[in-house]
Amino acid sequence: MDLRQKYAYVADLLTKALKLDVRFYGRVASWLTTSHLTSIMRGVATTFLMARWLAPEPLGQFRYTLALFGIAGIFSLTGMNASIIKGVAKGETGIARLAVRKIIFVSPMGSILLFITALERYLHGERVVATMLTIAAIAFVPYTLSGLYGPILTGLEKIPKLATFAIVNNLIYATAFVIVLFGTRNIVTITFAYFFFDILIRGWFTLREFKRLPKSQTGTAYLALGYHMSGIGLLYTVGLYLNQILLQRFWGYSTLAIFSVATVIPEQIQYAFKNLTGIFLQRMSRHEKSEGILRTTRQHFWLVFLGTFVVILAYAATAPFLIPLLFPQYSDATLPSIVYAIGLLGLPCIIGTYFFQAHGEIRRLWRFTIVQFIIQLTSSLTLVPLFGGWGAIWARVLTRVGSLPFGLPALTRQKNEEERPSSTKNV
């Protein structure tokens, strides 16, 4: 057999064994991996170079601003991304414009929240942080809207185009941001560049895709999913950024900077996997729920779980060399970073939560989110004030690992409708 025949043979074997469209995901993975490589360049600019060139205090101030910007994200209706993906995948492209109107109506509350926090920091005597938060407040609404080209293209299954846009965005952004970093160490100027470069580049892509969408179709049936996901996103966002807020309040900006360095590489690993999550929802939305699809999803859940063990062991072996090399100022972040990576065991929950979204299992989705939020809230409030960065590390690990059983799609007692011959067997 020639190389192409061997590839086809192996792909057929894997598709049959895994019940996964290996050819499709292979193409998607190749495109998104290329995109992710350019996002690493972006990460080098926004994290690696900042950690090397800035002192811990201004770096901590910047991370604090991003944490509060993330908290304000509870008003960004991020759950509408799921509505757009599912609606567009079903052919109801009008959901995109409906989602924009809802976001424009609600998201100014995020700007107001950031203005209030800026005033609080100003009255506290931290004028630099107050200025950074003011910039974030001004940027909040356009920043929220600028990324909507992603769910539109995902719903249309235009992955090469999505990856191309991401590559262009990352390369232009990284180049411009490095120029700013090279020219100044002023954290206020850096903050302005961080937000508005992204708004200009991604905003143009979004406007371009909206102009191409048909105007006659509607998608009101998918708004309910967006509301549920936005409510769930509220709890997730608070839990995600709670550690950083508590670290700044109890331990200061320098401790927050160390925590940020310790978490940056494990979070990049998780982000690489999350690149595929919108595709999971798009593909799952095309299939009716059946016992066969449910069993296949559970199989994929456990395959990802086993794969994370390999990733964690590999990271534990390389981190003692990698962290001191990349972040010489933060060599003491090595062990915390390895411990934080244990939380990657929670990655399979991404598959479970998108299965819940695709098949309308909203109660299970809420249960998973509430359990995760309770674990995060309890562990953070208990551990961070007492143990600082180590408390924040363990709180995140406990949250991700502890909520794992609730992210597993459950088998039903009674079978659903009969499986369709071939289209529903491979996700």
N, C-alpha and C positions, 0 to 999 in steps of 0.2 A: 504494500500500500504506500502511496505517496503521503506527504505530510498532511495535505488537506483531508485525505481519507482517514488518516489516523486521528486527526482532530475530530472529525465527524463521528467516528466510532466511539471515542472516549466521551464526547459530548452526549451521545445517545445513551451510553451506559450510566453516566452521572444523572442525566435527566430521569431515567427510569428508576434509579436507586434512590435519589433524593426527592423525586416528584417536584422538581424545580426546573423551570425553563432555563437551562444552563446557557444556551446560546444567547438568549436575551440578556440575562444578567451578566454574562461575560462581556457583551458589547457595552452594556451600561457601566459596568465596573471599569472598563478600560477608559471610557470617556470621563467618568467621575474621578478616577484615580489621577488622570492628567490634570483635571481641574483642581483636585486636592493638592497636588504637588505645587501648583501656583499659589494655593492658599497658604502653604507652608512658607513661601516667600513673603506673603503678606504678614504671617505670624512672626517671621524673623524681624520685619520692620517694626511691628506694633508691640512686640513682647521682648524678643531677644536683644535687639539694639537698644531699646529703652532701658532694659535691665542692666545693660553694660555701660551705657552712657549717662544714665541718670542716677542720682543718689537715692537711697531707699525712701527718704521722706517724700520727695515729689512723685516718685513712682507709686507710693502708697496713696497719695492724694488722687492721682489719676485713676487707680483701681477703685478707690472709694466713689469717685464720680461715676464710673461705669457701673458700680454696684447699685447706686441710687437710680441711675438711668434704667437699669434692669428692673428694679422695683417698680418704677413708673410704668414699665411695660404691662402691668396689670390692666392698664387702660388702652392698650394697643389692639385689643381684640385679635390676638395672634391666632386664635382658633378659627378665624375666617380662612386661613390658609387651607385647612382641611376641607372646608366647604367648597373652596374654589377647585381644589384637586378632584374631589369626588364629583362635583357638579359638572366640571369640564370633561372629566372622563366619561360621564353619562351623556354628554352632548349638550348640556344646559349651560352654555357659555355666559349667559346673562348674569349668572351668580357673581361673576367678577365685579361688575359695576355695582350690584347690590352691596357687596362686601365693602367696596370703597366708600359708599355713602354711609354705611354704619360706622366704619373706622373714623371717618372725618367727624362724625357726630360725637363720638366718645373720646377719641384720643387727646383732645385739648385738655382733658382732666389730668393727663400725665404731665403736660407742660406746667399746669398750675401747681401740681405736687412738687415738681422740680424747682419752680420759683420759690415756693414756701421753704424748701430745704436750703436753697441759696440764701434766703433771708435769715434763716436760723444760723447758718455758718457765719454770715456777715456779722450778726449781733454777737456771735461767739468770738469774734476777732480774727476769723480765718478768711481774709478777703480774697486770697488767691483761689481757695476752694469755692467760695461763693461765686466768683467770676466763672469758673469752670462749670459749675452747676447751672448758671444762667445761660451759658452757651448750649449746654445739653437741653435746657428747657426750650430754647428757640428751635433747636434741631429736631425735637422729638416727633412732631407730627409728620414733617416731610420724610424723616428717616423711616418712620413706620410704614409709610406708603411706598417708599422707593424700592422695596424688595419684592413686590407682588408679581413681577415677571416670573419668579421662580415657580410658584404653584400653578400659574397659567401654563407654562411650558411643560411642567410635570404632568398636569392633567391631559394635555394634548399628546403626551408621550414623545415630545420632541427633545430627546435627551442630548443628541449631538449639539443642537442649538443652545440648550441650557448650559452645557459644559463650555461651549465656546464663549458665551457671554461671561461666565464665571472666570474663565481664563483671562479674557481681556480686562475685566474688572480688577482682578487680583494683580495683574502685571502693572496696569496703569496706577492703581492705588499704591502698591508697594513702592514703585519708583518715585511717585510724588511725595509719599510720606518720608522716605529716606532722605530726599532733598531737604525737606523741612527739618528733619532731625539733624542733618549735617550742618544746616545753617543756623540753628538756634537750640538752646536748651531750655527755652522759656516754656513752661508747662501749659500756660494758657494758650499760646500759639499752637502748640502740639495738639491740645484738646480740640481747638477749632478745626484744625486740619483733619483730625481723626473722624469727626462727624460729617463735615461738609464735603470732603472728597468723595465719600461713599454716597451721599445724597445726589451729587451731580452725576456720577457714573451710573449707579443703579437706577436712579430716577429716569434717566434718558432711556434705558432699556425698557423700563416699565411702561412709559408713555408710548414707546414704539409698539409694544405688544398689545396694549389696549386699543390702539387705533385699528388693529387688524382683527379684533374680535367682532363677530356679528352682533348687531344691536337689537335684533328682534326677539331673541330667545330670552326666556326667564329662567330663574333657578331658585325661586322662593322656598321650594321644598327642602333645600339643603342649608338654609339659614339656621335651622334648629341645631344641626350638628356644630355649626360655628359658634353658637351661643354656649352650648355645652362645653366645647373645647376651650373657649375663652374663659369660662368659669374655672375649668380644670387648670388652665394655664395660669390663672391668678394664684391658686394654691402652690403650683409648681414654682412659679417665679419667686414668691415670697420665701419658700423653702430654699431655693437655689442661692439667693443672695443674702439670706439671713446671717450666715457665718461671717461674711465680709463686713456687714454692718456691725455685728457684735465685736468682731476683732478690732475694728477702728475705735469703737466706743470704750472698750475695756483695756486694750493693749496698744493702741496707737497705729500710726501709718506704717512704721517700719515693720512691725509684725505682720501687718496685712500684705506688705510687699513680699515677705518671705513665703507666706502662704500662697500667694499668687504664682510665684516661681515654682513652688513644689507641685502645684496642680496643673501647670500649663501643658506638660507633655501628655499625661494621662487624659486630659480633656481633649487634646488634639486627636488622640487615638479614638476616643468616643465620637468626636466630630466626624472622623473619617468614615465610621460605620453609619452615622446618622445621615450621611450624604445619600444613602440608599432608601431612607425611610419613606420619603414621599413616593418613591417608586413602589414600595410595598403597598401603600394605601391605594395607589392608582391601579395596580394589578389585582389586588384583592377586591376592589370595588367592581371589577368586571365579572366576578364569579358569584353565583348564588351560594349561600351557605349550605354545606352538606356535611355529613359525617366524614366523608373522605377528605374534604378541604380542612376540616378541624383536626383530623389526625395528622395530616401533612404539616399543618402549622405547628402542632406540638413537636413533631419531629425536628422541624427547623429550629424551634426554640431551644431544644436540648443540644443540637449541633453547635449553635452559637455559644451556648453555655460552656461546652467542652473547648471550643476554640479560644475562649477568653482565658482559660488556664494557660494555654500555650503563650498567648500574648503577655500575660502577667509574668510568667517565668522569664520570658525573653527580656522584658523591661527590667525586671529585678537584676538580671545579669549585666545589663548594659548601663543602667542608671548611675552606678558608682563612677563610671568613666564619663558619661554623657553630661550629667549636671555640672560637675566642676569645670568641664571643658566649655560648655555653653554659658554658664553663669558663675564665673569665678568668685564673684562677690557673695554668692549664696550657696557655697559648698555644703553648709549645714542643712540644706533643704533636701539632700539626697535621700536619707532614710524616710522622712515624711512623705516624699514623693512616691517611694516604693509602696509604702503602706496605703497611700491614697489610691494607688493603681488597683488595689484589691477590689475597690468599688466597681471596677469594670465587669465584675461578675453579674452585675445587674443589667448588662447590655441586652440580654434576651427579652427583657420586658418591652423593649421597643417594638419587637415583632408582635407581642401580645396586645399592646395598646392599639396598634394599627389594625389588628384583626378585629378588636372591639369596635373601632370606628367604622370600618368597612361594612360590618354586619349588624350595626345598630345595637350592640350590647353596651348601652350607655351606663346601665347600673354597675356593670362590672368595671367599666372605665372609671366611674366615680369612686367605687370602692378602692380600687388600686391607688388612685390619687389621694384620697383621704388618709388611707393607711400610711402612704409615703410621707404626707405632710405632717401627720401626728408624730411619726418617728423622727423626722427632721426637726420639728419644733421642740420636742421634748429633749432630744439629745443635744441640740445646739444650745438651748437655754441652760442646760445642766452642765455641759462640758466646756464650752468656750469661755465663760467667765472664770472658771477654775484653772483650766489648762492651756488657754490661749490657742496657738496654732495647732498644737497636737489635739486639743479638744475639737477644733473645727475639722481636722482630718478624720478623726474617728466618727464624728457625727455624720459626715457624708458617707463614709463606708457603711456604717450601720443602716443608714437610710436606704442605700441602693441594694444592699444584700438582704436586709430585712423585709423589703417589699417584693422580693423576687417571686415568692409563691403566689402572690396576688396578680402577677402579670401573666401567668400561665393560662391560656385558653382552656376552659373546662369541657370535658366530654359531657354530652347530654344523655339522659336516660333513654329517651325515645329518639329513634332515628328521624331525621328530617326527610325531605323529599329525596327520591332516588338520585344518585349521582349521574351527572351527564357523562356520556361515553368518554370523551377525551379532553374537552376544554377545561373541565373543572379539576382534573387530576393533577396537573402541573401548574403551580402558581407562577 
